[in-house]
Amino acid sequence: MNKIALGVVIGLFVAAATGGVTEVDIKDFAFVPATVVINKGEDVKWTNLDLVVHTSTSDAGKWGSGDILHGNSFEFRFTTTGTFHYHCTYHTAMKGTVRVTETPVEPNSLGRVKALFR
Ligand SMILES: [Cu+2]
């Protein structure tokens, strides 16, 4: 296997292990959507579409973006389950929630496969 092919294979493994990114827009002085539900190990990425500076700041101090300027983003990976509330430090009326759940296991997937062979 040459180096380029090896690099592609490693890249595919990394992509598979990284999981998803859920996007939250910051626009018109609000987090959109205000509540997102993600799986453990996934990221939330906030992008500021307003002309003024905002932040994504955990109420419990779990994360803090610092200033997110217009057009910039902040990304955070959630490695524990739970419900996490956050706000913008400049505009206290701006609130959001991230719910982090265990990676769902499809309880009926085996049943469906069996049904195909009935
Ligand atoms: Cu703000």
Boltz pocket constraint, residues with backbone or C-beta under 6 A from the ligand:
constraints:
  - pocket:
      binder: B
      contacts: [[A, 29], [A, 53], [A, 54], [A, 55], [A, 88], [A, 89], [A, 90], [A, 91], [A, 94]]
      max_distance: 6.0
